[in-house]
Amino acid sequence: MDLQIALLLAQDGITNGAIYALLALALVLVFAVTRVIFIPQGEFVALGALTLASLQVGKTPGTLWLLLGAGVAVALVDLAQALQRGGRRRIPRIIAWNLIYPALVAAAIFLLKPTEMAMPLQIILTLALVVPLGPMIYRLAFQPLAEAPVLVLLIVAVAVHLALVGLGLLFFGAEGSRTPAFSDASFNLGGIVINGQTLWVVGSSITLIAILYLFFERTFYGKALRATAINRTGARLMGISTVMAGKLSFLLAALIGALSGVLIAPITTIYYDTGFLVGLKGFVGAIVGGLASYPVAAAGAILVGLLESYSSFWASAFKEVIVFTLIIPVLVWRSLTTHHVEEEE
């Protein structure tokens, strides 16, 4: 291996690591706020990429029907709860978010001809379709079990993952899809060719991480999420709704996942089950951070990307094994340095 090959592999590793870092941050956020190890995080990557690909070729994406169906289910549950508890003032908001909003998105798809839109508008429409599924999934699958043990929440997360993978196969089929690159530009830096899509991925990841930092540091909702992550009971006593915090964390996780799918769709072919492997590598980065530290999780995700890239050169048949083996010394170290605490019943 010479220096030029090493730099090319480093470029690929940093590009992949930037995506893994976003997913790792989303996993840490969801776990800190809701105690859910969000295994379906990777499915939002696949849904985002495949939805954009469908819009670009003039097909109605299956995520539209998923959004409409989930909206109806959430509306029925929330309306029944509102009527039972006398919260009639919530009814207009429930109908607006869960019935009218999906109907407006459907109307935009059928009337505005997405194939004739500019790519930024197609991406916005994709996010409008996929991102609301995050809080809807939380409402249907996790909110009723918010106080359950972590193991129960993990089992539910596995069930949601399997359901989304099956729906992805039903909606998009077994064939993979790829989207056009955001930019055809390329730059020569010291003999290394850097394409424009790589810069888009790294730049977008850094920008999104910066926006998330400002969100958590400067906004009321960001501080509410931080308070809930530190102490759920204390946050509730201070008037912070843990239900709102859970929905907001799932909204951010869905946004990060869908945007990650949009960013990598021009680089690699995305299949209905691609997101699971991508999400697992983000999970390895999150484990390096102990599912608690955002900077360490991001650094661990970059390490995963670099390790994967160099492993593909030295031992391509075992690159996945090498990447996932990284989790073993981390878990051993944490088991030796962390005191075990029994979860309260």
C-alpha positions, 0 to 999 in steps of 0.5 A: 500500500502506497501513500496515494492508496492510503489517502484514497481509503481514508477518503472513503472511510471519512465519507462513510464515517460521516454518515455513521456519525450522524446515525450514532448521534441519533441512536444516542439521542433516542436512547438517552431520552427514551431508553430505546435502542432504536434498531430501526434507525437504519430503515429510515436511511433506506426509506429516504433513499428509495423514496427519493429514487421513486419520486425521480422516476415518476413512481408513487413511493410506498412510504406515502401509503405508510404515512397515510396508514400510520396517520389514521392509526395515530389519529384513532388512538389519540382521538379515543384517548382525548374523548376518554380523558375529556381533552376535546381541545386536542382534537383539531390538532390531532386531525391536522397533524395525522390526517390533514398533513398526510393528505396534503403531502399526497396531494402534492405528490399527485398534483405537482409532478415530482419528476419535473421538480428540481432536486432540492424540492424532491429532497424536501418532499422526500423528507416530508414523507419519511420524517413524520413516520418517526413520531408516529412509530413512537406513538404507536409502538413505544409510548404505551410502553414508555415505563417498561424495562429496557429489554422489553423496549429492545424487543419492540424495537426488533419487531418494528425493524422487522415490520419496516423491512417487510414493508420496504420489500413490499413497497419497493421490491427487491431491486436496488435504486440509485439517485443522480449525484448532487454535483458532478464536480471533482477536485484534484488535491495532491494527486487524489481526486475528490468528487463533489458528492463526497464533499456534499456528504461530509459538508452536510454531516458537519453542518447538521451536527453543528445545527444539532449542537445549536439546537441543544444549546440555544433552544427551549426544546433542545434544553428540554430534551437534554433535561429529559435525557439527564433525569426523566423524573426531574424533567417531568416535575419541572413541567417538561412533557416526556411524551413530547420529548420522546416524539421529538427525539424520534422526529430528529432520528427520522430526519437524520436517517432520511437525510443520510439515505438521501446523501448516500443514495448517489454513492451506492445502490440502496436496497430495501434492507441496506439500512440495517447494516448501515444502522448497525455500523452507526450502532457500533459507533454509539456503543463506543460512546457508551450510548451517552457521549455524543462526541465520543460516539461521533469519533467512534463512528469515524473510526468505524468508517476508517476501519471498514475502508482499510479492512476492505483493502487488506481483507475484503471478505472479512471487513464486516467481521473486523468492523463488528469485532470492534465492539468486543473490546469496548464492551469488555472495557466498559464491563470492567470499569462500570459498576452494575446497577439493577434496574428498578422494577 
